[in-house]
Amino acid sequence: MNQQPTIEHITSLIQEGEFFKLKDILKEFEPAELVALIEEEDEREQLIIFRLLPLRIATEVFEYLSLDTQRLFITNLSQEKITDILNEMSPDDRTALLEFLPEDFVKEIIQTLSEPERKVTLELLGYPESSVGRLMTPDYIAIRENWTVQQVLDYIRRHGGQSETLNVLYVTDERGGLIDDLAIQEILLADPQKYVSELMDRRYVYLQTMQDQEEAIEVFRRNNRVALPVVGSEGVLFGIVTIDDILDIREEEDTEDIQKLGGSEALDEPYLDTPIWSMVKKRAGWLVILLIGEMLTTSAMHHFEDDLQRAAVLGLFIPLIISAGGNAGSQATSLIIRAMSLGEFSLSDWWQVMRRELISGLLLGGILGIVGSLRIVLWANYIDPGYFGPYWALIAVTVGFSLLGIVLWGALSGAMLPMILKRLGLDPATSSAPFVATLVDVTGLIIYFSVATMVLRGTLL
């Protein structure tokens, strides 16, 4: 192919009704390019392009389209075309699609599937929504330990086209129980007359059908696999989970955590597809909680109202003080939540984490304290002498030590709160940066005025 047809050219062919010519042009595209092309077009053009694709390519393209586009096609294409595509789809991708459709529509679609595909789909939909069972596909290659390598190769040639992946072969016993897995290169490089049992070491990693999908992500990460077998409670091999499904789940989990870190409930749909009222409901709850939390800041300031009246200059540094603590807390909570999600440490390492944040908080607080104090010193001596009065040095000490204490407290709070929530069985991302910032704002004022009372007693206070 010398030159790839442009989207504008394809759109013009649709408008001119040159469908035979367009059908030939579409054959020049790879499936990934067709996905990008379809997603760029309007709904009418999307349907026309998809209708012109051969079944094999249409199925491959359909699996990688967004859920919204898939739903558009299901509701607008002929029942026969949809049935053919769903029958050809891999079971795990088909299950992911059916989860997002209305129940009555799902029942109708399931009835159109072939008997084997209907059975597989119903089995997958029977597992809890967040379980590994929802991710697995029954399309894999299972072999026996008493087979020769040549028998295995012959079997792969006959049935390999139906497998999700050929990278790994699974050795099962008479009842279907998993007893080992073998990388395909072990088979390809072995003597054809060797028995499978001679290649086995009976060491393998597996997932369980009822296991949480987040745990599966960690198992994949630790073992660096492209696919893992899934067994039931009796050790029977039910299916496999491949890395592409795990990457999808990882993306969903990361998106959810990032949205929670921003002080919002996780969105159920992409941002532009989420109804305004639904988005408002998901954001309003946290904003109300944070507002109530900030009201405690007002209460704290009221408690120190007399100090503020006697030393109004202290009020100048309140925004600086509370923002420094909130920023330090937000940094810490973001780092800790991400490290926990990557499995970089466990809850048993809490003291090591606390010790690191204690040292980091002291150093960071010391740096900010010096910067804050220098600002007062320079202003009082060179820019506007007399602005802070005769006690400018004590005010500089107050701000410096307050920043040290508040930044230290922010770092410790931001690091420990996610770990406490994890210990309680809650989502660590709930300790979002805004929540930590609000907590540090209130306590930061108490630290600030406590330090001011000690340093300025007998002078301004």
N, C-alpha and C positions, 0 to 999 in steps of 0.2 A: 504494500500500500504506500503510495507516494505522498498523498496529502489527505489528512483526516477531514472528513466533511464537518462543517461548522454547525452549531446549533441553529443559526439563522437559516442556513441552507436547508436543514431538515424541516424546520418550521415552515419555510416557504413551500416545500414539497407537499406537506400536509395541507396547507391552504389551497394549493393548486390541484389537490386530489391525485397526485402522482404516487399512488400507493405501491404499485408494482416496482417502480424505480426505487422507492424508499425501502422496500423489503430487501432488495439487492444490496443497497448501501448499508443497511443495518447488519448484514452478515460480516462486514469488515470490522465491526467493533468487538472488543473483548467484553465479557460479562461485566467486569468492573466499570468499564467505560459506559456501557449501556445503563448501569445503575445511576451513574453521575448524570448522564444525559436525561434520563426520565425524571430525576429529581429536580432538574433545572426547568422543565417544561410545565405549562399549565395543565389542569386536570384533563381537558379534552385531548390535548396532544399526547399526554401520558397514556391514556387508554388506547389511542390509535397505534402508537409505537408498540405497546405491549401486545396488542392483538396480532401484530405482524410478525412476532417472533416465533420460531419453531418451539415445540413443547420443551425439548431438552434445555435450550437456552433460556426460555421463559421461566422454567422452574428454577434454574440457577440464579437468574436475575431476581426473581421474586423473593428468594430466601434472604437477599441482602438489602432489599428495599426497606425504608422506614415503615413502622407499623401503621402510620396514617395512610401511606400510599398503598400498603397491602389491603387495608380495610376498604379503600376507595375501589380497588380492583375487584374485591370480593362482592361488593354491592352493585357493581356495574357490568361485570363480565358475565358471559353465559354460564349457566350451571354446569354444563358439560366441560367447558374450559377450566373452570375453578376446580372441579372434581379431578380432572386429569393432573392439574398442577399439585393439588394437595396430596394426591396419591404418590406423586413423584418426589415430594419434599422429604427431607430427612425428618424422622420423628421428633427430634428435639426442637428443631426450628418450627415445625408444625404446632407443637404444643405451646411454644412461646407465643405464637400468633393467636391461638384459640383462647389463651388466658385473657386477652384484651377484648374479646368479642362478647356481645350479650349472650346469656345462657341459652335462650330459646334458639338463637341463630347457630350457636355451637352444636346443639342437639341436631339441628337440621343438616349441618355440614357433615357431622360424624356419620349420619345415615348414608351419605353419598360415597363414603370411602369404601375401598375394597375390604373384604373380610379381614385379611391379615393386618392391614393398616389401621382399621377400626379397632381391632383388639389392642394393638400397640398403643394407639392414642389414648384409649380409655385407661390402660394401665398407667401411662405416664400422668394423666390428669388426676389419677387417684392418689398421688403422693402429695404431701403438704406443699404449699406454694414455695417455701424457701428451702426445700429439701433437695438433695442431690438427685433424687429420683426424678424430679422434673427436668433435669438437665440431660440425663443419660439418653443414649440412643442404643437400640438393640442390634445395630448394624456393625458387627465386628467379626473377626476370623477366630474361631475356636478350633484347636487341634488336640490330638491325643498323644500321650507320652509313648505309646507303643508304635507310633507311626515312624516311618523313615523320613529323612529329609526330602527324598524324592516324592514321597506321597504328599508331604506338606506342599511342595511346589506345585504338584498337579492340582491339589485342592484349591490353592490360591488362584490358579489360572481359571478354574471353573467358577469360583464364588467370590473372587476378590473385588469384582466390579460392584458388588452390593455392600461392601464394607465402607464405613466412614473414613477409616485410615488403615493403611497397611504397614505403618511403622512398627507396630507391636502386634504380636500374635499371642493368644491366650490359651494355655494348656488346661484342659478341664478333665475331670474324671467321668465315670459312667452316669452319675446323677447330675452332672452339670456344675459340680463344685470347682472353684478355681484352685489350682495347685501350683501354677507358675506363670510367668510371662516371659516371652523371648523377643528380643529386637530382631527385625527382619534381616539385618546384616549377619546375625549369627546363623540364620538359615542359609542365606545366599553364599556364605563363605565356607560352609560345612561340607563334608563328604556326603554325597547323595545317599550313600548306603548307611550312614549313621542314623541311630535312633534318636528321637526327640529327648528321651530320658537321659541320654548321654550329654546333652547340652544344658540340661536343667541344673539350677542350684537351689531351687525352691525358696528363693528370697524375692519377694515382690511387695510393692506398695499398692494399696487398694483403698477405695472409698466405700461407704455404706449407703444404702438407699435412703435412709431416714436422717443421714448426717446433714448438718446445716451447710448451706452453700458457702458461707464465709469461711468455714473450716476447710472446705475443699480448696479454696483459693490458697490458703496457707500450705496445704499439702503439696499442691502443684509447685508453689514457689520453692519449698524446701528441697523437692526432689528433681526439679528441672525436667519435667516430663511434658510431652505433647499430648498424651492421652493416659487415662488411668481407668482400671476396671472398677465396676460397681457391683458389690455383692449384697445379698440379703442377710438376714440374721443367721441363716443356716450355712452361709458360705457359698451359696449358689451364685454363679455369675449371671447377672441380669442385664448388664449393658456396659457401656463405656462413656466416659465424659472426655471431650476433647478440649484442647487449649483455647479454641475460638469461643466456645461457650463460657469458659472461665474468664476470658478477657472481657466479654460482655457484662458478666456479673460484676467484675472488678470495676468497670467503668460506672455501673449503676451505683455501687457502694461508695465510690469516691465522690460521685456527683452528690449523693445524699449527704455525705459528711461535710462537703464544702458548703452546701446550702445551709446545713445546721450551724456550721461555724459562723456563718454570716448573721445568725440570729433569726432563722426562719425554719418552719417545718419543711421537710423535703417535698418537692413538687412531684406529682404523679405523672405528669406529662412534660414534654419540652416547653421551655419558657413561652414561646409564641403561641403554643397550642393550649396553654392553661387559661381557662376563663378568668376574667378580671376578678369576679366576685370570689372565685375559689382561691386565687392568689392572695386577695385581701384577707380572707379567713386564715390562711396559713401564716401570714405575716403579722396579723393583728395581735394574736395571742402573745407572742414573744415581745412585741412592742409594748403591750400593756404591762406585762411583767417587768420589763426593763424600766418603764416609766414609774411604776410603783417603787422599784428599787432605787431609782434616782430621787424619789421623794424622801427617802431616808437621808439623802445628802442634805436636803433642806432642814431636816430635823437635827442633823449633826451641826449644821451651821447655826441653827437657832440656839443650840446648847452652848455654843461659844460666842453668842451675840455680844456679851459684855466685853470679851476680849477684843472683838472686832471694833467695838465702839471706842475702846481706849487706844487701840493700835490699828487704825484703819489701813495702814500700809500693808498689813498682813493679807488683806483681801486682794491685793494686786497679784499675789503669787498663787492664789487658789487654782486658777485654770492650769498653770504650769505644773503644779504639784499633782493634781488628779490625773492630768493627761499623761504624765510620765509614768505613773503607776499603772494606768490602764494599758498603755502601750507595752510595758514590760510584761504584764499579765497576758495580753493577747499574743505576744511573741511566744511565750513559754507554752501556752495551751495549744497553739498551732503546731509547734515542734513536737510536743509530747503525743498529741493525738495521731499525728502522721507516723511517728516512730512506733506507736502501739499498733497501728493498722498494718505496718510492714513487719511486725513481729520482731523488732529490734531488741526488745526486752520484755520481761513478764512482770506481773504484779509483785512477785517475790523480790524484784530488784528495786523496790520502792526507796529503800534507804540510799542506794547508789544514785538514783535519780535526784533525790532530795539533796544529797551532799553536793552533786554537781550544780544544781540550781542555787544552792546556798552560796557556793563560791562565785558562780556567775553573777548572782544578784548583788553580792558585795562589790564585785569589780565594776559591774555596770552602774550600780548606785553611786559608787565612788566617782566614776567618770562624770555622770550627770550632776552629782553634787558639786564637783569642782567647777564644771561649766556654769552652773547656776550661781554659785558664789562669786565667780570671777565677773559675771555680768553685773552683779550689784557693786562689787569693788570698783570696776572700771567706770560705771555710771556715776557713782558717788564721788569719785576722785577726779575724773577727767571730762565727763560729758555734762553733768548737771550737779555740781557740788551742792550739798544741802538738801537734795531731793528726798533722801531717806533720813535726814536729820542726823543728830550726833551719834545715834546708835546704829549706824549703817553696818559696822563690823559685826555686831551681834545679830542683825537681821541676815547678813550673809551666812553666818554660822548656822542660824536657824534653818534657812532654806537649804543649805548644803547637807546638813544631817537629816533633815526631813526627806530630801530626795533619796538619800542613802537608804533610809528605813522603808520608804514607800516602794521603791524599785525592788528592794529585797523581798518585801511582802508580796508584791505583784508577781515576781518570778516564782516564789514558792506556791502561791495560790494557783497560778496558772498551770503549774506542773502537777500539783497534788490532786486538784479537783477532778480531772479526767480519770485518774487512777482510783479515786474513791468511788466515783460513779460506776466504773468498771467492776470494782469489788462488789457493789450492790446489785450487779446484774443489769445496769442501765447502759444506755448508749453514751460513750464518752464524748461524742460530738455534741451532746446536749449542753455540755459546759462550754458553750460557744464563746468566742472572743468578746462579744458585747456583754454577755452575762458576767464573765470574769472582770471586764472593765468596770461594770456597775458595782460589783462587789468591792473592787479595789478603790473606787471613788469614795465610797462611804468610809471605809476603814482608813483611807489615805488622809481624809480630813481630820480624823481622830488623832492619827500619828502626827500630822502637821501641827495641830494646836497643842498637843501634849508636849512636843519638842519646844514650841514657842513659849509655853508656860514655864518650862524649866530654864530656858536660856534667857528669856527677857524678864523674868521675875525681878521686881525691884527697879526696873527701868521703865519700859513701855507698859508693862503689865504689873 
